Structure formats: C-alpha cells, structure tokens
C-alpha cells in the first residue's frame, strides 16, 4: 500500500501541529476525533507506513492490533460502534486501553444485549431472532 502523502500532513498542517491543535482544544473540553481508528487509507497521513511493514509488505494484522497507539498520538478521542454488537472480555478492554494515554477518551455504544427490548428478526441473531431480549 502506498502512502497518500509525501509527508505526514493533515488538513494542510504537519501532523505534529495538527495534533497540537487538537490537544489544545481537548484541554478546553472540545474533543475532535473519528468514528474508528482502523483505516489503512490513512497511511502516510495519520499513520507511518513503515510501522506496519514486515518482510512480506504491509501487515494488516499488525496494523489492526497496534494502530490505536499511533492514532492516539494525533487524536484525543475515538468512537467505537463495535461495542454495540457484543460484550467484550476484560482482557480485550485492557489491551485496548493500554494502547492509549490515560487522558485519551473513548465514546462507545452500549451493547445491544442490554438496550434492545426484542431481537430483530434477522439471521445474524440466530435462535434469538424475533424473541424478547431477557437482558433488556
């Protein structure tokens, strides 16, 4: 995958300056981030291309497992729709949170398992489809 830019730049600013502006705003409780962080298309802008390369080229596995750390170097907050679809184990959250500084913010959806009164009649819900949600 080729970088989109010759140097790490966002909104016409060097990445370091862009990140500094976002941190200044966050200090005033005005947070700017994105709805997720796993976008290989940001290689060369938000992400350093070389950080996710191995002898075989770009490693999607390494990128997915570690790019949150680099994301948090620029943005002070991120959204996570993924939390809506299932409860994750404590080990998942520890791994996720350990990749960010202590002041980093997450905006997560409450899992549907406790917010959906009845399971939609969709195949992805298997035997629960169309039934009342006992955890609601």
C-alpha positions in Angstrom: 0.0 0.0 0.0 1.4 3.4 -0.9 1.2 6.4 1.3 -1.3 9.0 0.3 1.0 11.9 1.0 4.8 12.5 0.7 4.9 13.5 4.4 2.6 13.1 7.3 0.2 16.0 6.9 -3.4 16.6 7.8 -5.7 19.5 6.8 -2.7 21.2 5.2 -0.7 21.1 8.5 2.2 19.0 9.6 0.8 16.1 11.7 2.6 17.4 14.8 0.9 20.9 14.5 -2.5 19.3 13.8 -2.2 17.0 16.9 -1.1 20.0 19.0 -4.2 22.0 18.0 -6.4 19.0 18.9 -4.8 18.7 22.3 -5.3 22.4 22.9 -9.0 22.1 22.1 -9.3 18.9 24.3 -7.8 20.8 27.2 -10.8 23.1 26.9 -13.2 20.1 26.7 -13.7 20.3 23.0 -12.8 16.9 21.5 -12.3 16.1 17.9 -11.8 12.5 16.7 -13.2 10.0 14.3 -15.7 7.1 14.5 -12.9 4.5 14.4 -9.2 4.2 14.0 -8.5 1.2 11.7 -8.2 2.9 8.3 -5.2 1.8 6.3 -6.1 4.6 3.9 -4.5 7.0 6.5 -1.1 5.5 5.9 1.2 8.4 5.1 -1.0 11.0 6.9 -2.1 9.8 10.3 -0.1 6.5 10.2 3.5 5.9 9.4 3.7 3.5 6.6 6.9 1.8 7.8 5.5 1.0 11.2 3.2 -1.7 9.8 5.6 -3.3 7.3 7.3 -6.7 7.5 9.4 -8.6 5.1 6.2 -9.5 3.2 4.9 -6.0 3.0 2.1 -4.3 4.8 0.8 -6.3 7.7 -2.9 -5.9 8.2 -2.7 -8.0 11.4 -0.1 -5.7 13.0 -1.9 -2.6 11.8 -5.2 -3.8 13.4 -3.6 -4.8 16.6 -1.4 -1.7 17.2 -2.5 1.3 15.2 -4.6 2.8 18.0 -1.4 3.8 19.7 -0.4 5.9 16.7 -4.0 7.2 16.3 -3.8 8.5 19.9 -0.7 10.4 19.2 -2.9 12.7 17.0 -6.4 12.5 18.2 -7.6 12.8 21.9 -10.8 10.8 21.4 -12.3 8.0 19.2 -15.7 6.4 18.7 -16.4 2.7 18.8 -19.5 1.3 17.2 -18.1 -2.2 17.7 -19.1 -2.2 21.3 -22.8 -2.3 20.3 -22.6 -5.8 18.8 -21.2 -7.7 21.8 -19.8 -7.7 25.3 -16.0 -8.0 25.2 -13.9 -9.8 27.8 -11.9 -7.7 30.3 -8.7 -8.8 28.6 -9.8 -7.1 25.4 -10.5 -3.8 27.2 -7.2 -3.9 29.0 -5.4 -4.5 25.7 -7.3 -1.6 24.0 -6.9 0.9 26.9 -3.2 0.1 27.3 -2.5 1.4 23.8 -3.6 5.0 24.7 -2.5 7.6 27.3 -4.6 8.0 30.5 -6.3 11.1 29.3 -7.5 9.6 26.0 -11.3 9.4 25.6 -13.4 6.6 24.1 -17.0 7.1 23.0 -18.6 3.7 23.0 -22.1 2.4 22.2 -23.9 0.5 24.9 -24.2 -3.2 23.8 -27.5 -4.1 22.2 -27.7 -7.1 24.6 -28.9 -4.6 27.2 -30.5 -1.9 25.1 -32.7 -4.0 22.7 -36.1 -4.9 24.1 -36.6 -7.6 21.4 -34.1 -9.1 19.0 -34.7 -8.1 15.3 -35.9 -10.9 13.2 -32.6 -11.2 11.4 -30.5 -14.3 10.6 -27.4 -12.8 12.4 -29.3 -13.2 15.7 -29.7 -16.9 15.2 -32.1 -18.5 17.7 -32.7 -15.1 19.4 -34.2 -13.6 16.2 -37.7 -12.2 16.9 -37.6 -13.1 20.6 -37.9 -10.9 23.6 -34.5 -9.9 25.0 -34.2 -11.2 28.6 -31.3 -8.9 29.3 -33.2 -5.7 28.5 
